[in-house]
Amino acid sequence: MSYWYNVATGQVETDETRDRDANVLGPYDTQEAARNALATARERTEQWDEEDREWDERGPSPRDGA
C-alpha cells in the first residue's frame, strides 16, 4: 500500500482515500514516511542547494561537457 501526504489538509492518505486531484507528496512506503514528507522535502532541498553552491564555486568538470 502507498501513502501520500496531502499538502492542503496535512493528512496522510492512502491510494484508496486520496483525491486524484489533491496536492500530495509521495508515494511513501509507510505512514510515518508520509507524515515526515515536508521535513524530508526540506532536507533534500537544502542538500541540493548546497550541492549547487559547491558546483557553482568549482565550475563544471570536463566530463560535464564544458
C-alpha positions as CSV (number, residue, x, y, z in Angstrom):
1,M,0.0,0.0,0.0
2,S,1.2,3.5,-0.8
3,Y,0.8,6.5,1.5
4,W,0.6,10.2,0.5
5,Y,0.9,13.5,2.4
6,N,-1.9,15.9,1.5
7,V,-0.3,19.3,1.5
8,A,-3.6,21.2,1.8
9,T,-5.0,19.2,4.7
10,G,-1.8,18.0,6.4
11,Q,-3.2,14.4,6.5
12,V,-1.7,11.1,5.4
13,E,-3.9,9.4,2.8
14,T,-3.8,6.1,1.0
15,D,-4.4,5.2,-2.6
16,E,-7.9,4.4,-1.6
17,T,-8.6,7.6,0.3
18,R,-6.8,10.3,-1.7
19,D,-8.5,12.5,-4.2
20,R,-6.7,12.2,-7.5
21,D,-6.7,16.0,-7.9
22,A,-5.3,16.6,-4.5
23,N,-1.9,18.3,-4.0
24,V,0.1,15.5,-2.4
25,L,3.6,14.4,-1.9
26,G,4.5,10.7,-2.3
27,P,4.1,7.9,-2.7
28,Y,5.7,6.7,0.5
29,D,6.0,3.1,1.8
30,T,4.9,3.9,5.3
31,Q,2.6,6.3,7.1
32,E,5.5,7.6,9.1
33,A,7.4,8.5,6.0
34,A,4.4,10.3,4.6
35,R,3.9,12.2,7.9
36,N,7.5,13.4,7.6
37,A,7.1,14.4,3.9
38,L,7.6,18.1,4.4
39,A,10.7,17.7,6.6
40,T,12.2,15.2,4.1
41,A,11.5,17.6,1.2
42,R,13.1,20.5,3.1
43,E,16.2,18.4,3.9
44,R,16.6,17.3,0.3
45,T,16.1,20.8,-1.0
46,E,18.8,22.1,1.4
47,Q,21.1,19.3,0.3
48,W,20.6,20.1,-3.4
49,D,21.0,23.8,-2.8
50,E,24.4,23.1,-1.1
51,E,25.4,20.8,-3.9
52,D,24.5,23.6,-6.4
53,R,26.6,26.1,-4.5
54,E,29.6,23.8,-4.4
55,W,29.2,23.1,-8.2
56,D,29.0,26.9,-8.9
57,E,32.1,27.5,-6.9
58,R,34.3,24.9,-8.6
59,G,32.7,25.1,-12.0
60,P,31.9,22.2,-14.3
61,S,34.3,19.3,-14.7
62,P,35.5,18.2,-18.1
63,R,33.0,15.3,-18.1
64,D,30.1,17.7,-17.6
65,G,30.6,18.8,-21.1
66,A,32.4,22.1,-20.5
